Structure formats: structure tokens, C-alpha cells
Amino acid sequence: GAVVSQHPSRVICKSGTSVKIECRSLDFQATTMFWYRQFPKQSLMLMATSNEGSKATYEQGVEKDKFLINHASLTLSTLTVTSAHPEDSSFYICSARDGTEYNSPLHFGNGTRLTVT
Amino acid sequence: EDKVVQSPLSLVVHEGDTVTLNCSYEVTNFRSLLWYKQEKKAPTFLFMLTSSGIEKKSGRLSSILDKKELSSILNITATQTGDSAIYLCAVVSNSGYALNFGKGTSLLVTP
């Protein structure tokens, strides 16, 4: 089945630094990838939709200058948390759809646990 | 604004029990409803439902969509401790590709 690889799985960084998270589709091409954020005991909240070769679409309330998304190829999207602060500590998960149809399931990466000290 | 509501939010049962998890939705131009299981890391896909009344089944898990009632249920029979997880319901609408998730049901199966 379709596999989405996310790296790193865990990162600890100091306040004010930037962190890059990579999301790769391993055996399929993904023109669109999605970035979610999950706080403890809460559901996944969509942050942005990453489109290959064009600008990402951000959900309301998500700062695009803080969460930089780059989708330079059909198999790779990156999320960079710039000038991270402790409140950015969270679980970030990327996902991608195998195929261009609405009705194909999303596959998720294993997530990145970000802790900002 | 699209809404996906799951109930109950948490549930504790004994091994061998049968559980029913609920998901209701209000979305513009519904396309499909999906169920995921989330343990420690990322959600894993269980079912996708697009047509009303058709039961999807995989082992002890099954799910049905009721488009008239704008809801779905996920049934787990003969529960095992390995079924302990958060079960997420998500809906795809015409407003975009992305999944709109409910808050999940946290299921704990005790020995």
C-alpha cells in the first residue's frame, strides 16, 4: 500500500530556532499533501494544503510566515516552523492522497513530535 | 462551517464486549466519510464510505453510512485489548480535498 514517510519523528529545539519537517510519498506521486497538527488528547487540525509547484493554502488562523511550506516535487513537501516558541510544541502529521480522486483515502506519515524549550 | 461530531468521546469496555462508535456530520456537498484508528503515532486507515446503507466489514470491525441521518457508526465485536486506540471519523466535502476530522473516540479495552 501507499507509504508516507515523515522525518524526523522527534525533535527538541530551543526557542527562536527553526525546524524543518520532511514528508515524502514513497511509492506514489502526490500533487497535494496536507499538514495537520494535533495537541494532546485532541483531534487533528488541518494547518495547510501543500500544492506541488505552487503556494500552499493555509487554514484560517495559521500564520503562513511562521509555518513555511514548500512542495518542490511530486514526492516531497516540507514544513518549516520558523522562530519556534514553546506554544508551537505539538505533534505534526503530514498526509497525502494516492491518486487525484476525492474518494481515495489519505495516508499519513508517522508524525513529528516537536518540543520547543 | 463543516462539522464532524463523534460520540462518545471516551469509552471503557471489557474484552469480548461489542462497541458502537458514532459519527455525525454537517458538511457542504458531502463526498465521503472515513474511519481511522490512531494508536501512538499516525492514524491508520480503516474504512471509506460513500454510499448510504452499504456495510464495510473487515474482521471484527464494520461500518455503515446513513446519508439521510448524516451519520455513521463503527462497530467492533469481540473487542480485544489491541483495539484500544483513538478512533477518528473524518469527512471529505466538496469544499476541498482535505479531511475534516472529528475529535475522536478514545476506546480502552480492559482485560
HADDOCK unambig.tbl for C-alpha pairs under 7 A between the chains (distance, minus, plus):
assign (segid A and resid 34 and name CA) (segid B and resid 98 and name CA) 6.98 0.50 0.50
assign (segid A and resid 42 and name CA) (segid B and resid 103 and name CA) 6.00 0.50 0.50
assign (segid A and resid 43 and name CA) (segid B and resid 101 and name CA) 6.71 0.50 0.50
assign (segid A and resid 43 and name CA) (segid B and resid 102 and name CA) 6.50 0.50 0.50
assign (segid A and resid 43 and name CA) (segid B and resid 103 and name CA) 4.50 0.50 0.50
assign (segid A and resid 43 and name CA) (segid B and resid 104 and name CA) 6.20 0.50 0.50
assign (segid A and resid 44 and name CA) (segid B and resid 101 and name CA) 6.30 0.50 0.50
assign (segid A and resid 102 and name CA) (segid B and resid 97 and name CA) 6.08 0.50 0.50
assign (segid A and resid 103 and name CA) (segid B and resid 32 and name CA) 6.66 0.50 0.50
assign (segid A and resid 108 and name CA) (segid B and resid 42 and name CA) 6.01 0.50 0.50
assign (segid A and resid 108 and name CA) (segid B and resid 43 and name CA) 6.49 0.50 0.50
assign (segid A and resid 109 and name CA) (segid B and resid 42 and name CA) 6.19 0.50 0.50
assign (segid A and resid 110 and name CA) (segid B and resid 41 and name CA) 5.47 0.50 0.50
assign (segid A and resid 110 and name CA) (segid B and resid 42 and name CA) 4.66 0.50 0.50
assign (segid A and resid 111 and name CA) (segid B and resid 41 and name CA) 6.36 0.50 0.50
assign (segid A and resid 111 and name CA) (segid B and resid 42 and name CA) 5.93 0.50 0.50
